[in-house]
Amino acid sequence: MAPGPTSRPVADRAVLRTSAAPPTVRAGRRNFVLAAASGALFELGASFADTGTVVATFLGRLTPGTTAVGAATTLARFGWLLPQLFAASYAQGVAYRKPIYLLGGSGRAVSLGALAAVLLLWDGLAKAPTIALTLFFAIWTVFSFIAGLAGASYNDVIARTISAERRSRLLATRLFVGGALTVGGGLLVRSVLESSSAPSLRPYGLIFGAGAIVLAASTACFAFIREPPAPVAGQRSDFRVFLRDGIGVVQGDRAFRLFLYVQLLGGVTRMVMPFYVVQARVIGELPELEVGTLLAAQAIGGIALNPMWGWWGDHRGKLSLLKALGVTSAVSPLLAIVLPALSLSPEGTLAGYALVFFFVGASISGEIIGDLGYLMEISPDDRRLEYSGYMNALVAPSRLLPFVAGALLAILSFQILFAVAVAAALLGRLAVVQRLEAAEALRR
């Protein structure tokens, strides 16, 4: 990555191109298989610590309030995004960025394993919820922030090891295989919780432990990827210069600025995700073990619409895909507004919330393809890592919203909170994407 305060002009952008020497066909295939395996295993491992299902239900055993659920989600999202600014600043001056990813990936597996060990070995922890909450948040904070080292470096390594024409296929393979594995993971979660006694926290120790093992396997696969040296590796710029350069990008690159607004509005919509399962259990009286069913439904949603998102992005453009995702992301909060008023049977309640999580999975899958693809398109070739770092750091404050939402639920209803999420998706996000389309038309 080119150091220093100067930026390439917006009109001089390169789209999905790299100046590094292309890998051999054999090395390219090897890297593709390893990257796909690493990504699919990550999807499975992360599902065992999913904040919207497993973690939210785990915290429900310890406290009846919603603040803890919001805080855990906030830490996971904020911790994932904020460290990427510092990691990108450091990485711009080194030739190999894979070790940065490996530090984050292995740290993530070790910290989740530590949480699993505490829950498995301390049998009486369920009778001391305050101590359990304290230990959870201490380890969860480490888990969240060390994971954030992996984000920007992952994007850069993938961009330099996987050819441009195969990246969409890689994302689609990762999400499809990972989703299929996660369906099985959801059924495993259901089985573990069904066979457990309610007061014990050991079942969650088993679930988090499985997540740690799978995340370690994902990191091991990534470690065997052959990373070529970065095309530009010089002296690292001063961090203050790096920040000033980022401010210049926001001010001078209209497409980047408008895309930032899209991401911030998406954060408003996503702030309600951890509370669907809380509503299902409080209002819908859904049994705890059905969290595994909801996790499987979320994975199926990601699988079912994944081919369509890939086709849409390639044939109709990433901006058209972002517009479609604005509509899709509003479906889950709309359903969550309607379901409590329907007086459904237990089976109907489970089916209704499974549909909520189906569209959660579909939206997440589409956003990975659409958001990452569009960010790669607008990032200058020699500054892709920096653009990822800037975007993630600037979006990070919106990831504090789940904590705010959890606190507001003490005085507001679920329906009001979900209505705000719908408005952000349908009114805000679609309007900004429309402006992005107009800006792209003018630039062409």
Secondary structure, DSSP 4 states (H G I P E B T S, - for coil): ---SS----GGG---S---SPPPPHHHHHHHHHHHHHHHHHHHHHHHTT-TTTHHHHHHHHH-SSSHHHHHHHHHHHHHHHTHHHHHHHHHTT-S--HHHHHHHHHHHHHHHHHHHHHHHH-GGGGG-HHHHHHHHHHHHHHHHHHHTTHHHHHHHHHHHHS-HHHHHHHHHHHHHHHHHHHHHHHHHHHHHHHTS-TT--HHHHHHHHHHHHHHHHHHHHHHTS-PPPPS---PPPPHHHHHHHHHHHHHH-HHHHHHHHHHHHHHHHHTTGGGHHHHHHHTS---GGGHHHHHHHHHHHHHHHHHHHHHHHHHT-HHHHHHHHHHHTTHHHHHHHHGGGG---HHHHHHHHHHHHHHHHHHHHHHHHHHHHHHHHHS-GGGHHHHHHHHHHHHGGGGGHHHHHHHHTTTS-HHHHHHHHHHIIIIIIHHHHHHHHHHHHHH-
